[in-house]
Amino acid sequence: MEYNGYLIKINDYRNSKYKNCDFIFHNLNDCDEPIGTGESIADCKKQINEIIFERVHLNNFKKWKNNNGWSFIHPLKIYQHKNKEIYKTDSELYEIYVQQYVE
């Protein structure tokens, strides 16, 4: 069964490392190795939705940092605002982002 770019199927690998699950799912772009397992199709769909949300959410966070004038200083592993002498770590910026857009 295809769902949001993933393939959910009955586990045929019962003698391998996936022996304790009924279903497995693959990314349709890379079907060689399962990326998740579940006890039901609904469980697999829930996990797929979480993967997609996290990917989209982190992508939006990266865009937010760029659009709001934060530039990464590699040796220090911090961000500096382009117009001010304000320095923040990635986790501090993430907290600001979540407060503004997610909650």
C-alpha positions as CSV (number, residue, x, y, z in Angstrom):
1,M,0.0,0.0,0.0
2,E,1.4,3.4,-0.9
3,Y,1.0,6.3,1.6
4,N,2.5,9.8,1.2
5,G,5.6,8.6,-0.7
6,Y,6.1,5.5,1.4
7,L,5.3,1.8,0.8
8,I,3.7,-0.1,3.6
9,K,3.7,-3.8,3.3
10,I,3.3,-7.0,5.3
11,N,6.6,-8.1,6.9
12,D,8.1,-10.9,4.8
13,Y,11.4,-10.8,6.8
14,R,10.2,-12.7,9.9
15,N,13.5,-14.5,10.2
16,S,15.6,-11.3,10.2
17,K,15.9,-8.3,12.5
18,Y,12.3,-7.3,11.8
19,K,10.8,-10.6,13.1
20,N,8.6,-9.0,15.9
21,C,6.5,-6.7,13.7
22,D,3.6,-7.3,11.3
23,F,4.3,-4.4,8.9
24,I,7.3,-2.6,7.5
25,F,7.6,0.6,5.4
26,H,10.0,1.9,2.9
27,N,10.6,5.3,1.3
28,L,9.5,4.8,-2.3
29,N,12.7,6.5,-3.5
30,D,14.9,3.9,-1.6
31,C,13.2,0.6,-1.3
32,D,16.3,-1.5,-0.4
33,E,16.0,-1.3,3.4
34,P,12.9,-0.7,5.5
35,I,13.1,2.5,7.5
36,G,10.3,1.6,9.9
37,T,8.2,-1.1,11.4
38,G,4.7,-1.2,12.9
39,E,2.1,-3.4,14.5
40,S,-0.6,-2.2,12.1
41,I,-1.1,-0.1,9.0
42,A,-2.4,2.7,11.2
43,D,0.8,2.5,13.3
44,C,3.0,2.8,10.2
45,K,0.9,5.7,8.9
46,K,1.4,7.5,12.2
47,Q,5.1,7.1,12.0
48,I,5.2,8.2,8.4
49,N,3.3,11.3,9.3
50,E,5.8,12.1,12.1
51,I,8.7,11.7,9.7
52,I,7.1,14.0,7.2
53,F,6.2,16.6,9.9
54,E,9.7,16.6,11.3
55,R,11.3,17.0,7.8
56,V,8.9,19.8,6.9
57,H,9.2,21.5,10.3
58,L,13.0,21.4,10.2
59,N,13.1,22.7,6.6
60,N,10.8,25.6,7.7
61,F,13.1,26.3,10.7
62,K,16.1,26.6,8.3
63,K,14.2,29.0,6.1
64,W,13.2,31.0,9.1
65,K,16.8,31.4,10.3
66,N,17.9,32.6,6.8
67,N,14.9,34.9,6.4
68,N,15.4,36.5,9.8
69,G,19.0,37.4,9.2
70,W,20.8,34.7,11.1
71,S,24.2,33.6,9.7
72,F,26.1,30.6,11.0
73,I,29.7,31.0,12.3
74,H,31.2,27.6,11.7
75,P,34.2,27.5,14.1
76,L,32.1,28.7,17.0
77,K,28.9,26.7,16.0
78,I,26.7,29.7,16.8
79,Y,24.5,32.1,14.8
80,Q,25.0,35.9,14.6
81,H,22.2,38.3,13.6
82,K,23.2,40.4,10.6
83,N,22.1,43.8,12.1
84,K,23.0,43.3,15.7
85,E,25.7,41.9,17.9
86,I,23.4,39.1,19.1
87,Y,24.7,35.5,19.2
88,K,22.6,32.4,19.7
89,T,23.0,28.7,19.6
90,D,20.9,26.5,17.3
91,S,18.8,25.3,20.2
92,E,18.2,28.9,21.4
93,L,17.0,29.9,18.0
94,Y,14.8,26.8,17.8
95,E,13.1,27.9,21.1
96,I,12.4,31.3,19.6
97,Y,11.1,29.8,16.4
98,V,8.8,27.4,18.3
99,Q,7.4,30.2,20.5
100,Q,6.6,32.3,17.4
101,Y,5.2,29.8,14.9
102,V,4.4,26.4,16.4
103,E,2.7,27.0,19.7
